Amino acid sequence: ALFSIVLEKTPRKAVAAMLDGYEFFGIGASWGGFDSLVELCHPERTAVNRTGNVWHEGNSTIVRFAIGLEDVEDLRRDLELGFERLNSALGS
């Protein structure tokens, strides 16, 4: 499964804090394997969808996740800890 989240106007250091601590999500763009992966995308490169509607504007980052075959609870906990790191970095 693939899913994405949009981080609006989030400092790079906060995004890095979220991504750097993942145990089960590797950073990569090869969606054909069985490992869980995470990748950053920047909507300013693809800001208009096929119908011509702008779907993201401004300074935002899309974080794409590919879910692999690891244990579901391990992946959930990894994501929870990532959001905790993100929130902590935003608070400092």
C-alpha positions as CSV (number, residue, x, y, z in Angstrom):
1,A,0.0,0.0,0.0
2,L,1.1,3.6,-0.7
3,F,-0.1,6.7,1.2
4,S,1.1,10.2,1.5
5,I,1.0,13.0,4.0
6,V,1.4,16.8,3.3
7,L,3.4,18.9,5.7
8,E,2.6,22.5,5.2
9,K,5.4,25.0,5.8
10,T,7.4,22.6,8.0
11,P,11.1,23.3,8.5
12,R,13.5,20.9,7.0
13,K,15.1,20.1,10.3
14,A,11.7,18.9,11.7
15,V,11.1,16.7,8.6
16,A,14.6,15.4,9.0
17,A,14.0,14.6,12.6
18,M,11.0,12.6,11.7
19,L,12.7,10.6,8.9
20,D,16.1,10.1,10.5
21,G,14.9,7.9,13.3
22,Y,12.8,5.4,11.5
23,E,13.7,1.8,12.2
24,F,11.5,0.0,9.7
25,F,11.1,2.7,6.9
26,G,14.1,3.0,4.7
27,I,14.6,6.1,2.6
28,G,14.1,5.2,-1.1
29,A,12.1,5.4,-4.2
30,S,12.0,1.8,-5.4
31,W,8.4,0.8,-4.8
32,G,8.8,-2.7,-6.2
33,G,10.2,-4.5,-3.2
34,F,8.8,-5.9,0.1
35,D,10.5,-3.4,2.5
36,S,8.7,-0.4,3.9
37,L,10.1,2.9,2.4
38,V,9.6,6.6,2.8
39,E,10.3,9.3,0.2
40,L,10.0,13.1,0.1
41,C,8.3,14.9,-2.8
42,H,7.9,18.6,-3.4
43,P,4.5,19.6,-4.9
44,E,5.9,22.7,-6.6
45,R,7.3,20.3,-9.2
46,T,3.8,18.7,-9.8
47,A,1.4,21.3,-8.6
48,V,-1.3,20.8,-11.2
49,N,-3.2,17.5,-11.5
50,R,-4.5,16.0,-14.7
51,T,-7.8,17.9,-14.5
52,G,-5.9,21.2,-14.2
53,N,-6.8,21.8,-10.6
54,V,-4.0,23.0,-8.3
55,W,-3.9,20.5,-5.4
56,H,-1.0,22.0,-3.3
57,E,0.3,25.5,-3.2
58,G,3.1,27.2,-1.4
59,N,5.9,25.7,0.7
60,S,4.8,22.2,1.5
61,T,6.4,18.7,1.5
62,I,4.7,15.5,0.6
63,V,6.0,12.5,2.5
64,R,5.2,9.2,0.7
65,F,5.1,5.9,2.4
66,A,5.2,2.4,0.9
67,I,4.1,-0.3,3.4
68,G,6.1,-3.5,3.2
69,L,5.8,-6.9,4.8
70,E,7.0,-6.0,8.3
71,D,4.8,-6.6,11.3
72,V,1.9,-4.1,11.4
73,E,2.5,-3.1,15.0
74,D,6.2,-2.4,14.3
75,L,5.2,-0.1,11.5
76,R,2.6,1.7,13.5
77,R,5.0,2.3,16.3
78,D,7.7,3.5,13.9
79,L,5.2,6.0,12.4
80,E,4.0,7.1,15.9
81,L,7.6,7.7,17.0
82,G,8.3,9.6,13.8
83,F,5.4,12.0,14.4
84,E,6.6,12.4,18.0
85,R,10.0,13.4,16.7
86,L,8.4,15.8,14.2
87,N,6.2,17.5,16.9
88,S,9.2,17.7,19.2
89,A,11.3,19.4,16.6
90,L,8.5,21.8,15.8
91,G,8.2,22.7,19.5
92,S,11.9,23.6,19.8
